[in-house]
Amino acid sequence: MTRLPRIAPLTLAAILSASCGRAAPDVAAEPDVPVTMEAMEPALASFTADDLLLRTSALAADSMEGRLLGTVGEERPVRYIKGEFRSLGLAPGNPDGTYTQAVPLVGLTPAVTASLTIDGRRIPLEGGTDYIAESTRVQPEVKVENSDMVFVGYGVVAPEYGWDDYKDVDVTGKTIVMLVHDPAITVAGDTVLDESIFRGKAMTYYGRWTYKYEIAAAAIVIHETGPAGYPFDVLSGGFQRESFDIESADGNMSRVAVQAWMPERAVRRLLGQMGQNFDSLKAKSLRKEFRPIELGAEATFDVKQTIREVQSRNVIGKLEGAKRPDEYIVYTAHWDHLGKDDALQGDQIYNGAIDNASGVAMILEIAEAFTKLAAKPDRAILFLAVTAEEQGLLGAKYYGESPLHPLAKTVANINIDGINQWGPTEDIVVIGRGNSTLDDVLNAAAVTQSRVLEADPETEKGFFYRSDQFEFAKQGVPALYAEAGIRYVGKDPGYGMSKRNEYTEKDYHGVSDEVKPDWDLSGAVLDGQLLFQVGYRVSQRGAFPEWSPGTEFKARRDSMLAVPATP
């Protein structure tokens, strides 16, 4: 799960405006091959909690040094995953005959200072406490000096909802300050938006910081723990550590000069010194008539950077398809994590056991399961362990923009970002439930375990936009992202959510995300069997999975699959 915002900006309006204007081919010409539990039984039986634990422990070991790309923490997990692919008999997934795809990145290590000027008085800001900031521009020094600060509400321009937080106000050269998430439904008990706007409680892509960082001299997102989904400490722990990005032809000069977060507590204090009130500003932001508000203060940032080029790697293995070898189902999980921090006392290694050694372990389990089938699946299966997810989904983004296999022939993506470590559940949570017909396939598999599908209980946190399947979805490929259920067998109704919250508060992106002696991976085994079933069932179906009508990714897929209309 991503640590800091590094994805190039993308507006929903741009996605929604995509139109092919051509007819789609008949992708259902091939008949479905009947799928029976008997045919799948050898594969399903191969899943074991012991194997999952063994593989997770190997990837989360201290010797992996936190799996940070561009260090020995990359060399070791990449070598391990390649070795597992070979031992399972998977073919190299790169057409050049190798198991890796080079992902060229740039590493930026910043030294940042910042201050505000209010009523002529300079106020130094404490890095890691009052703010975190960085620049993705590939320059030794990036400066923003005495930039007028403007509050722009949620920083959203959404024509399809009749929403514009900028109202044609020119913020060029200014520092914009904005709220995380997209506009909420209610304030002080009064309805200000109907639930059809911005999907009600569920976050849209407009709520993600990756959308917001695309204009002005500097951009500051106000961090509120509830809407963000994690405490500010998750972000501040990486302050002034090296980050990575994909370098554009212009050295990322088209990006905002400085992108920053400030915790709500600091914002409240500083706004008070400006004669402003946080709650009042937020209330105004919840109305369509909101207009940008000059804050009467100036921001200064100085970012000095050490720059290095890094050749990271996605790791990819392939199981050949028997009948449609040029059509692909892709399982993804990110192998990278946050490395180590020598400045910490005691434990210095971010082992990332759940996030995401466990996800890579699961795609290895699924790969092993496919090799146990008596006959190969009809379509080819790719197992893609991507790099730089924690830096903003960069490995998946690079694959989506430079695919090793045609995306028009990529039937589906199934992503795994963490597994269930607390036992069996009656349900399985689908992040972005209703997005595509892959839900129907997952439901058919869940029936075999007498389980049910549930929607994400925390849709306001926008998880669909925070893991690697999003980069496939952006390209139009139907993508499934399922997580552990929340209704645990034999447990109190609140147990599942309490364990999710406990992980977020205590372990997420902390050195304590390690393999633990009280794990019960029996539920993860069941989840893995379901995700195997989805891939296998899709491999045997003639029709491609489809995005649901109205989903923002459907137009891109329709355009991708279109053929010229007959004259």
ZAMARGU-4260 file (C-alpha; in steps of 0.2 Angstrom, whole numbers, plus 5000, padded with zeros to 4 digits):
<rodrens>
0) 5000/5000/5000 | 5007/5016/4994 | 5017/5027/5006 | 5018/5044/4997 | 5010/5052/4982
5) 5021/5049/4966 | 5008/5045/4952 | 5007/5057/4938 | 4991/5067/4939 | 4976/5060/4931
10) 4958/5067/4930 | 4943/5057/4930 | 4936/5070/4918 | 4949/5064/4905 | 4945/5046/4908
15) 4927/5049/4906 | 4929/5059/4890 | 4938/5045/4881 | 4927/5038/4867 | 4931/5026/4854
20) 4916/5029/4842 | 4919/5012/4834 | 4911/4995/4837 | 4919/4982/4849 | 4923/4965/4842
25) 4914/4949/4847 | 4926/4943/4861 | 4914/4929/4866 | 4916/4920/4849 | 4925/4905/4858
30) 4913/4894/4869 | 4916/4893/4887 | 4925/4877/4893 | 4915/4869/4908 | 4924/4871/4924
35) 4922/4858/4938 | 4928/4857/4955 | 4935/4840/4951 | 4946/4848/4938 | 4952/4861/4950
40) 4954/4849/4965 | 4973/4846/4963 | 4977/4864/4962 | 4965/4869/4977 | 4973/4855/4987
45) 4991/4862/4985 | 4987/4878/4995 | 4994/4876/5013 | 4996/4888/5027 | 5013/4882/5030
50) 5019/4886/5012 | 5011/4904/5014 | 5020/4906/5030 | 5037/4900/5023 | 5036/4911/5008
55) 5031/4926/5018 | 5044/4923/5031 | 5057/4922/5018 | 5053/4939/5010 | 5050/4947/5026
60) 5066/4941/5034 | 5079/4954/5041 | 5091/4948/5028 | 5080/4956/5014 | 5083/4973/5023
65) 5066/4979/5020 | 5065/4976/5001 | 5069/4994/4996 | 5072/4996/4978 | 5089/5002/4972
70) 5098/4993/4987 | 5103/4976/4992 | 5085/4975/4998 | 5080/4974/4979 | 5093/4961/4974
75) 5088/4948/4987 | 5069/4948/4984 | 5071/4949/4965 | 5083/4934/4966 | 5071/4924/4977
80) 5056/4927/4967 | 5065/4922/4951 | 5071/4907/4959 | 5053/4902/4964 | 5047/4905/4947
85) 5060/4894/4940 | 5057/4880/4953 | 5039/4880/4949 | 5043/4878/4930 | 5036/4894/4925
90) 5043/4901/4909 | 5051/4918/4908 | 5038/4931/4907 | 5048/4944/4897 | 5048/4940/4878
95) 5067/4943/4878 | 5069/4927/4888 | 5071/4934/4905 | 5061/4934/4921 | 5063/4953/4923
100) 5057/4970/4916 | 5069/4984/4918 | 5060/4999/4926 | 5071/5015/4925 | 5068/5027/4939
105) 5076/5042/4947 | 5080/5042/4966 | 5078/5059/4975 | 5085/5062/4992 | 5079/5079/4998
110) 5084/5091/5012 | 5069/5103/5015 | 5067/5119/5024 | 5050/5128/5025 | 5043/5144/5033
115) 5027/5154/5032 | 5026/5173/5033 | 5011/5180/5042 | 5008/5199/5044 | 5027/5201/5040
120) 5032/5189/5053 | 5042/5174/5047 | 5037/5157/5055 | 5049/5143/5053 | 5040/5126/5051
125) 5047/5110/5059 | 5049/5096/5046 | 5041/5080/5050 | 5030/5088/5063 | 5022/5103/5055
130) 5024/5097/5037 | 5032/5085/5025 | 5037/5090/5008 | 5046/5085/4992 | 5049/5089/4974
135) 5048/5076/4960 | 5057/5088/4948 | 5074/5081/4944 | 5084/5096/4949 | 5098/5099/4962
140) 5087/5113/4970 | 5069/5118/4969 | 5064/5134/4977 | 5047/5142/4980 | 5049/5159/4988
145) 5036/5170/4996 | 5022/5162/4987 | 5004/5168/4991 | 4994/5155/5000 | 4976/5151/4993
150) 4964/5139/5001 | 4955/5130/4987 | 4943/5119/4996 | 4945/5101/4990 | 4955/5106/4974
155) 4942/5098/4963 | 4937/5102/4945 | 4923/5089/4941 | 4912/5095/4926 | 4902/5079/4927
160) 4896/5084/4944 | 4895/5103/4941 | 4909/5106/4953 | 4923/5118/4952 | 4934/5123/4967
165) 4944/5135/4957 | 4931/5146/4948 | 4943/5152/4935 | 4954/5160/4948 | 4972/5160/4942
170) 4983/5151/4955 | 4999/5151/4945 | 5014/5154/4956 | 5004/5152/4971 | 5004/5139/4985
175) 4987/5131/4986 | 4980/5123/5002 | 4967/5110/5000 | 4958/5096/5010 | 4960/5078/5008
180) 4946/5067/5000 | 4932/5074/4990 | 4917/5084/4996 | 4908/5075/5011 | 4889/5072/5011
185) 4884/5081/5027 | 4891/5095/5039 | 4884/5098/5056 | 4869/5086/5052 | 4863/5096/5037
190) 4863/5088/5020 | 4874/5099/5008 | 4876/5086/4994 | 4865/5072/4988 | 4872/5055/4987
195) 4874/5054/4968 | 4887/5068/4969 | 4905/5060/4971 | 4897/5043/4975 | 4891/5048/4992
200) 4903/5041/5005 | 4914/5032/4993 | 4930/5041/4988 | 4932/5045/4970 | 4949/5048/4961
205) 4946/5066/4964 | 4949/5063/4983 | 4966/5056/4980 | 4982/5067/4982 | 4988/5061/4966
210) 4974/5071/4957 | 4977/5086/4968 | 4995/5089/4965 | 4994/5095/4948 | 4994/5114/4948
215) 5002/5130/4956 | 5019/5133/4963 | 5017/5122/4978 | 5002/5112/4984 | 4998/5107/5002
220) 4986/5094/5006 | 4979/5095/5024 | 4980/5078/5032 | 4965/5073/5042 | 4967/5055/5049
225) 4949/5049/5047 | 4948/5054/5028 | 4966/5049/5024 | 4964/5032/5032 | 4980/5032/5043
230) 4989/5044/5055 | 5001/5058/5050 | 5016/5047/5057 | 5014/5035/5042 | 5019/5050/5031
235) 5031/5059/5043 | 5042/5043/5045 | 5048/5045/5027 | 5052/5063/5028 | 5068/5068/5019
240) 5071/5049/5015 | 5075/5045/4997 | 5060/5043/4986 | 5058/5037/4968 | 5049/5042/4952
245) 5048/5040/4934 | 5057/5054/4925 | 5048/5062/4910 | 5057/5069/4895 | 5056/5087/4903
250) 5064/5081/4920 | 5046/5082/4928 | 5047/5101/4926 | 5028/5100/4921 | 5024/5094/4939
255) 5020/5105/4954 | 5037/5112/4961 | 5033/5106/4979 | 5020/5094/4985 | 5017/5094/5004
260) 5006/5087/5018 | 5002/5097/5034 | 4993/5088/5049 | 4977/5095/5054 | 4984/5101/5071
265) 4997/5112/5063 | 4985/5119/5050 | 4973/5124/5064 | 4986/5133/5073 | 4993/5142/5058
270) 4976/5147/5051 | 4972/5154/5068 | 4988/5166/5066 | 4981/5171/5049 | 4964/5175/5056
275) 4956/5160/5048 | 4946/5146/5056 | 4948/5128/5049 | 4931/5122/5053 | 4923/5137/5044
280) 4934/5135/5029 | 4929/5117/5028 | 4911/5121/5029 | 4912/5133/5015 | 4921/5120/5004
285) 4906/5108/5005 | 4896/5119/4994 | 4896/5121/4975 | 4897/5140/4976 | 4914/5139/4985
290) 4927/5151/4978 | 4946/5151/4982 | 4950/5161/4998 | 4966/5171/4999 | 4974/5167/5016
295) 4985/5182/5018 | 5001/5173/5021 | 5016/5167/5010 | 5025/5151/5009 | 5043/5147/5006
300) 5051/5130/5002 | 5069/5126/4998 | 5072/5108/4993 | 5090/5103/4990 | 5091/5086/4982
305) 5104/5072/4979 | 5099/5063/4962 | 5103/5046/4956 | 5097/5035/4942 | 5090/5018/4948
310) 5086/5003/4936 | 5073/4993/4946 | 5064/4978/4940 | 5047/4970/4939 | 5048/4951/4940
315) 5037/4941/4929 | 5034/4922/4926 | 5022/4914/4913 | 5012/4899/4912 | 5008/4895/4894
320) 4990/4894/4888 | 4984/4878/4880 | 4971/4886/4867 | 4973/4905/4868 | 4991/4907/4872
325) 4991/4925/4866 | 4978/4930/4879 | 4983/4934/4897 | 4977/4934/4914 | 4989/4944/4926
330) 4991/4941/4944 | 5000/4955/4953 | 5008/4959/4970 | 5022/4972/4974 | 5038/4965/4981
335) 5045/4982/4987 | 5044/4990/5004 | 5052/5004/5014 | 5069/4997/5018 | 5078/5002/5034
340) 5081/5017/5044 | 5098/5018/5053 | 5092/5033/5063 | 5079/5022/5072 | 5083/5015/5089
345) 5082/4996/5091 | 5073/4988/5076 | 5078/4998/5060 | 5070/4986/5047 | 5053/4989/5039
350) 5050/4970/5035 | 5033/4973/5027 | 5027/4956/5031 | 5009/4959/5027 | 5013/4973/5016
355) 5017/4965/5004 | 5028/4950/5007 | 5012/4940/5010 | 5005/4946/4993 | 5020/4940/4984
360) 5019/4923/4994 | 5001/4922/4988 | 5004/4924/4970 | 5018/4911/4972 | 5005/4899/4980
365) 4993/4903/4966 | 5007/4900/4953 | 5011/4883/4961 | 4992/4879/4961 | 4991/4881/4942
370) 5005/4870/4939 | 4996/4856/4948 | 4981/4856/4935 | 4980/4840/4925 | 4979/4851/4909
375) 4985/4869/4906 | 4972/4883/4907 | 4966/4889/4890 | 4974/4907/4892 | 4991/4911/4898
380) 4993/4916/4916 | 5006/4929/4920 | 5013/4932/4938 | 5020/4949/4940 | 5029/4955/4955
385) 5030/4974/4953 | 5042/4986/4960 | 5040/5003/4968 | 5022/5002/4973 | 5026/5011/4989
390) 5033/5025/4979 | 5016/5028/4970 | 5012/5012/4960 | 5027/5015/4948 | 5031/4997/4943
395) 5013/4994/4938 | 5012/5011/4930 | 5028/5007/4920 | 5021/4990/4915 | 5004/4998/4910
400) 5013/5011/4899 | 5026/4999/4892 | 5018/4982/4893 | 5027/4966/4889 | 5011/4958/4882
405) 4997/4968/4873 | 4985/4976/4885 | 4971/4973/4872 | 4974/4954/4874 | 4976/4956/4893
410) 4959/4949/4899 | 4960/4953/4918 | 4971/4958/4932 | 4970/4951/4949 | 4979/4960/4962
415) 4985/4955/4980 | 4990/4968/4993 | 4991/4959/5009 | 4983/4943/5016 | 4971/4938/5030
420) 4981/4933/5045 | 4967/4931/5058 | 4958/4915/5052 | 4943/4910/5041 | 4929/4922/5037
425) 4911/4920/5031 | 4914/4934/5018 | 4927/4941/5007 | 4929/4960/5004 | 4929/4967/4986
430) 4938/4984/4984 | 4928/4993/4971 | 4914/4980/4971 | 4902/4982/4956 | 4916/4989/4945
435) 4916/4974/4933 | 4910/4956/4929 | 4925/4949/4938 | 4914/4951/4954 | 4902/4938/4946
440) 4916/4926/4944 | 4922/4929/4961 | 4905/4926/4968 | 4903/4909/4958 | 4920/4904/4967
445) 4914/4910/4984 | 4898/4899/4983 | 4909/4884/4982 | 4915/4889/5000 | 4898/4895/5006
450) 4905/4912/5007 | 4898/4929/5002 | 4905/4945/4994 | 4905/4961/5004 | 4909/4979/4998
455) 4923/4988/5006 | 4917/4994/5023 | 4929/5009/5021 | 4925/5016/5004 | 4929/5033/5010
460) 4947/5029/5010 | 4948/5026/4992 | 4958/5009/4992 | 4954/5005/4974 | 4966/5020/4969
465) 4980/5015/4981 | 4986/4998/4974 | 4993/4991/4958 | 4977/4986/4950 | 4973/5004/4948
470) 4987/5006/4935 | 4979/4992/4925 | 4962/4999/4927 | 4968/5016/4920 | 4973/5007/4905
475) 4956/4999/4903 | 4960/4981/4909 | 4946/4974/4921 | 4954/4973/4938 | 4950/4964/4954
480) 4956/4968/4971 | 4949/4958/4985 | 4954/4959/5003 | 4951/4949/5019 | 4933/4948/5025
485) 4927/4955/5041 | 4915/4942/5047 | 4926/4930/5056 | 4920/4913/5060 | 4917/4911/5078
490) 4921/4929/5082 | 4911/4943/5088 | 4904/4954/5074 | 4916/4968/5078 | 4932/4958/5078
495) 4936/4960/5059 | 4935/4979/5059 | 4945/4980/5076 | 4959/4969/5069 | 4959/4980/5053
500) 4960/4996/5063 | 4973/4988/5075 | 4985/4984/5060 | 4983/5001/5053 | 4986/5010/5069
505) 5001/4999/5075 | 5009/4990/5061 | 5005/4998/5044 | 5021/5005/5037 | 5030/5002/5054
510) 5045/4991/5059 | 5032/4981/5068 | 5024/4974/5052 | 5033/4957/5055 | 5028/4939/5054
515) 5019/4936/5071 | 5017/4920/5081 | 4998/4922/5083 | 4995/4922/5064 | 4981/4910/5058
520) 4983/4908/5039 | 4969/4896/5037 | 4958/4910/5031 | 4972/4916/5019 | 4972/4898/5011
525) 4953/4900/5008 | 4956/4917/5000 | 4970/4911/4989 | 4959/4896/4983 | 4946/4909/4978
530) 4958/4920/4968 | 4965/4905/4960 | 4947/4900/4955 | 4944/4917/4947 | 4959/4916/4936
535) 4956/4898/4931 | 4937/4902/4927 | 4941/4917/4917 | 4955/4907/4908 | 4941/4895/4902
540) 4928/4907/4897 | 4926/4913/4879 | 4920/4931/4884 | 4932/4944/4891 | 4927/4951/4908
545) 4919/4968/4906 | 4918/4985/4915 | 4901/4989/4922 | 4891/5003/4913 | 4896/5020/4920
550) 4913/5014/4927 | 4926/5027/4923 | 4937/5014/4915 | 4925/5007/4903 | 4927/5019/4889
555) 4946/5016/4888 | 4943/4997/4887 | 4930/4999/4873 | 4942/5010/4864 | 4956/4997/4866
560) 4945/4983/4860 | 4937/4992/4845 | 4939/4988/4827 | 4936/5000/4812 | 4917/5000/4808
565) 4913/4991/4791 | 4911/5004/4777
</rodrens>
